[in-house]
Amino acid sequence: MQDQFSIMVHGGAGALGNIKDERVAVRYLESIRVVLEHGREVLGQGATAVEAVEACASLLEDDPLFNAGCGSVLNENGKVEMDAGIMDGRDLAAGAVAAIGNIANPVQLARLIMDGSEHVLLIGEGALHFAAHCGVKLTPDHYFFTPDRIEQLENARLHGRIMLDHDSEGDEQKYGTIGAVAWDRQGNLAAATSTGGIVNKRMGRIGDSPIVGAGVYADNATCAVSATGYGEEFMRTVFAKTIADSIEFRELDACQAVDFGIDYLRRKVNGRGGVICIDRLGRCASGLTTPKMIHGWIEHGGETYCRF
């Protein structure tokens, strides 16, 4: 067992023009810092990477600042439909949920699917049936209906278009997803990603967050990855797996692999978003095609860093 560990989290990418108020910016960064310090505490006490990413992602789902869990955006019918995925780098075990409502912490249900079923991905009514089987209590609609999300949906309907989290009148928006990746004291990797999707999206739309190899991936032989951005572009490029493969087949480190993946995303589909990654030696890296990404990291048990 080693003494060191690493952890990274993110809370969305984009221009982040909505975060012009310094007080709002401080709230975002403080939330990221608190989540990272929780990750430091649990990993320092010997928690597994899977336990750490589930715990950190759950805290972000509980924060209405972020487009996941309680802060999820609303679809075309004014409903919440959430996606989440989690993956264990030890054996490539994975669990995911898609297009679900009334679950406060979708990442926790994804973990239950990974550990307690023979499947990887459950959606909609089937996922809720499995949640009931596991004793997960449903959360009422009003928990998710924050004033900001209701206003966003009304604006999207007014303009007759789909909008992304914290949309603006310009071309750049904030792409709302939360995620966590970790490397524990046993040298194991894990990743988790969770999202509420796109404002005014079509009912039943599923993004990259619950798709293994697109928005979430972990393999002890290479790295752990969580992506945030326009999900369709990440699915079409198998973005997370592309980064992992660049480590396996090109023998790159985390920073080089992320640069390779970001370049590939740009060249192939002009993709929009960002990514966090920890490689098999605990080295942290991030990359983005948007101007900013809310994220933070602790590398090898060192200092805590948070930035846009």
C-alpha positions in Angstrom: 0.0 0.0 0.0 1.3 3.5 -0.9 0.9 6.6 1.2 -0.2 8.8 -1.7 -3.5 9.3 -3.5 -4.9 11.7 -6.1 -8.3 13.1 -6.8 -9.9 15.5 -9.3 -13.4 16.9 -9.7 -15.2 19.1 -12.2 -18.4 21.1 -12.3 -18.9 22.0 -16.0 -17.1 23.7 -18.9 -17.8 26.6 -21.2 -17.4 30.4 -21.4 -18.8 30.7 -17.9 -19.9 34.2 -18.7 -22.7 33.8 -16.2 -20.0 33.8 -13.4 -19.1 37.5 -13.7 -20.2 38.2 -10.1 -17.2 37.6 -7.9 -19.4 36.3 -5.1 -20.9 33.6 -7.4 -17.4 32.6 -8.6 -16.3 32.2 -5.0 -19.3 30.0 -4.3 -18.3 27.7 -7.2 -14.7 27.4 -6.2 -15.5 27.0 -2.5 -17.9 24.1 -3.4 -15.2 22.4 -5.4 -12.7 22.9 -2.6 -15.0 21.4 0.0 -15.6 18.4 -2.2 -11.9 17.9 -2.8 -11.1 18.1 0.9 -13.8 15.5 1.6 -12.0 13.3 -1.0 -8.7 13.9 0.7 -10.2 12.8 4.0 -11.8 9.6 2.8 -8.8 8.6 0.6 -6.4 9.3 3.5 -8.4 7.0 5.7 -8.0 4.2 3.2 -11.2 4.5 1.1 -11.2 2.9 -2.4 -11.1 5.0 -5.5 -14.7 3.9 -6.2 -15.9 5.0 -2.8 -14.1 8.3 -3.2 -15.6 9.2 -6.6 -19.1 8.1 -5.5 -18.8 10.3 -2.3 -17.5 13.4 -4.2 -20.0 13.1 -7.1 -22.8 12.8 -4.5 -21.8 16.0 -2.8 -21.8 17.8 -6.2 -25.2 16.3 -7.0 -26.4 17.7 -3.7 -25.3 21.3 -4.6 -27.9 23.2 -6.7 -25.1 25.2 -8.3 -24.3 22.3 -10.5 -26.4 20.6 -13.3 -26.7 17.2 -11.6 -28.9 15.8 -8.9 -30.8 18.6 -7.2 -29.5 21.2 -9.6 -30.6 19.4 -12.8 -32.0 21.3 -15.7 -35.5 20.6 -17.1 -36.5 18.9 -20.3 -39.1 20.0 -22.9 -41.9 18.7 -20.7 -40.6 20.5 -17.6 -39.3 17.3 -16.1 -35.9 16.3 -14.7 -34.2 13.4 -16.6 -30.8 12.6 -15.2 -27.9 10.4 -16.4 -24.9 9.1 -14.4 -22.2 6.5 -14.7 -19.4 5.0 -12.5 -16.5 2.7 -13.3 -14.0 0.7 -11.3 -10.5 0.5 -12.9 -9.7 -2.7 -11.1 -11.8 -5.0 -13.2 -13.7 -2.6 -15.6 -16.9 -3.0 -13.6 -19.3 -0.3 -14.5 -22.8 0.9 -13.6 -25.0 3.6 -15.2 -28.5 5.1 -15.2 -30.1 7.3 -17.8 -33.3 9.3 -18.3 -34.4 9.0 -14.6 -36.2 11.3 -12.3 -36.9 11.4 -8.6 -33.5 10.0 -7.5 -31.5 12.5 -5.4 -28.2 10.9 -6.2 -28.1 9.1 -9.5 -24.4 8.2 -9.1 -25.4 6.1 -6.1 -27.9 4.2 -8.1 -25.3 3.7 -10.8 -23.0 2.2 -8.1 -25.8 -0.2 -7.0 -26.3 -1.4 -10.6 -22.5 -2.0 -10.8 -22.3 -3.9 -7.6 -25.7 -5.6 -7.5 -26.8 -6.5 -11.0 -25.6 -8.3 -14.0 -26.1 -5.2 -16.1 -24.2 -2.0 -16.9 -26.9 0.5 -17.9 -30.6 0.8 -16.8 -32.9 3.6 -18.0 -36.2 5.2 -17.1 -38.8 3.0 -15.5 -36.5 0.0 -15.4 -33.9 1.9 -13.4 -36.5 3.2 -11.0 -37.8 -0.4 -10.5 -34.3 -1.5 -9.7 -34.0 1.4 -7.3 -37.1 0.3 -5.5 -35.7 -3.3 -5.3 -32.6 -1.8 -3.6 -34.7 0.2 -1.1 -33.8 3.6 -2.6 -36.5 6.1 -1.7 -37.9 8.4 -4.4 -37.4 12.2 -4.0 -40.4 14.5 -4.8 -40.3 16.7 -7.8 -40.1 20.0 -5.9 -36.6 19.0 -4.6 -35.3 19.5 -8.2 -37.4 22.5 -9.3 -35.0 25.3 -8.3 -36.0 28.9 -9.4 -33.0 29.1 -11.7 -33.8 26.0 -13.6 -37.5 27.0 -14.0 -36.4 30.4 -15.4 -33.9 28.7 -17.8 -36.7 26.5 -19.2 -39.0 29.4 -19.7 -36.3 31.3 -21.6 -35.6 28.3 -23.8 -39.2 27.9 -24.6 -39.5 31.7 -25.3 -36.7 31.4 -27.9 -37.9 28.1 -29.2 -34.6 26.3 -28.9 -32.6 23.9 -26.8 -30.3 25.6 -24.4 -27.3 24.5 -22.4 -26.8 25.0 -18.7 -26.3 28.7 -17.9 -26.9 29.6 -21.5 -26.2 33.1 -22.8 -27.1 35.0 -25.9 -23.6 34.3 -27.3 -22.2 31.2 -28.9 -20.5 30.0 -25.7 -22.4 28.4 -22.9 -21.7 26.4 -19.8 -21.9 22.7 -20.4 -23.3 21.2 -17.2 -22.0 17.9 -15.9 -20.2 17.0 -12.7 -17.6 14.4 -12.3 -14.8 12.9 -10.2 -11.7 10.7 -10.8 -9.5 9.1 -8.1 -6.3 7.1 -7.6 -6.3 5.5 -4.2 -3.6 4.3 -1.8 -3.8 0.8 -3.3 -3.1 2.3 -6.8 -6.6 1.7 -8.1 -8.5 4.1 -10.4 -12.1 5.0 -10.6 -14.3 7.6 -12.4 -17.9 8.9 -12.0 -19.9 11.4 -14.1 -23.4 12.7 -13.5 -25.6 15.3 -15.3 -29.1 16.7 -15.8 -28.4 17.2 -19.5 -29.6 20.1 -21.7 -32.3 22.7 -20.9 -35.5 22.0 -23.0 -34.0 18.7 -24.3 -36.2 16.2 -26.0 -37.8 13.6 -23.6 -35.6 10.5 -23.5 -32.4 12.2 -24.7 -29.3 10.5 -23.2 -25.9 12.1 -23.2 -22.3 10.9 -22.8 -22.2 10.8 -19.0 -23.6 7.2 -18.5 -21.8 5.9 -21.6 -18.7 3.9 -20.8 -15.8 5.2 -23.0 -17.6 8.4 -23.9 -18.1 10.5 -20.7 -16.7 8.1 -18.1 -13.9 5.5 -18.1 -11.5 3.9 -15.7 -8.8 1.2 -16.2 -6.0 0.5 -13.8 -3.7 -0.1 -16.8 -4.2 3.4 -18.1 -6.2 6.1 -16.4 -9.5 7.4 -15.1 -11.5 10.0 -17.1 -14.6 12.1 -16.6 -15.8 14.5 -19.3 -18.1 17.5 -19.4 -19.4 19.0 -22.6 -21.7 18.6 -25.5 -22.4 14.9 -25.0 -23.3 14.0 -28.6 -19.7 15.0 -29.7 -18.1 12.9 -26.9 -20.2 9.9 -27.9 -19.3 10.1 -31.6 -15.6 10.3 -30.8 -15.6 7.7 -27.9 -13.7 10.5 -26.1 -12.8 9.0 -22.7 -11.6 5.7 -24.3 -9.6 7.7 -26.9 -7.6 9.2 -24.0 -7.1 5.8 -22.3 -6.0 4.2 -25.5 -3.5 6.9 -26.2 -1.8 5.9 -22.9 -2.0 2.2 -23.6 -0.8 2.3 -27.2 1.3 5.5 -27.4 2.7 5.2 -23.9 1.7 8.8 -23.0 1.3 10.3 -19.5 -1.9 12.0 -18.3 -1.0 15.4 -19.7 0.1 14.1 -23.1 -3.0 11.8 -23.3 -5.4 14.7 -22.5 -3.7 16.9 -25.1 -4.0 14.1 -27.7 -7.7 13.6 -26.8 -8.6 17.3 -26.9 -6.8 17.6 -30.3 -8.7 14.6 -31.6 -12.0 16.0 -30.4 -11.4 19.3 -32.1 -10.2 17.8 -35.4 -13.0 15.3 -35.7 -16.1 17.1 -34.6 -15.0 20.5 -33.3 -16.1 19.2 -29.9 -17.0 21.5 -27.1 -16.2 20.8 -23.4 -13.5 19.6 -21.1 -12.0 16.6 -19.3 -10.2 15.6 -16.1 -7.9 12.6 -16.0 -5.6 10.7 -13.6 -3.2 8.2 -15.0 -2.0 4.9 -13.4 0.8 6.7 -11.6 -1.5 9.2 -10.0 -0.6 12.1 -12.2 -3.4 14.6 -12.8 -4.3 16.4 -16.0 -7.1 18.5 -17.5 -8.0 19.9 -20.9 -10.7 21.8 -22.6 -11.8 23.3 -25.9 -14.0 25.9 -24.2 -12.5 29.0 -22.5 -13.0 27.7 -19.0 -13.9 24.7 -16.9 -14.8 24.6 -13.2 -12.4 22.0 -11.7 -9.9 21.2 -9.0 -7.4 18.5 -8.0 -5.1 17.1 -5.3 -2.1 15.3 -6.8 -0.2 12.7 -4.8 -1.7 14.0 -1.5 -0.3 17.5 -2.1 -2.0 20.9 -2.1 -5.6 21.5 -3.1 -6.0 23.5 -6.4 -9.3 25.0 -7.7 -9.8 27.1 -10.8 -11.9 28.0 -13.8 
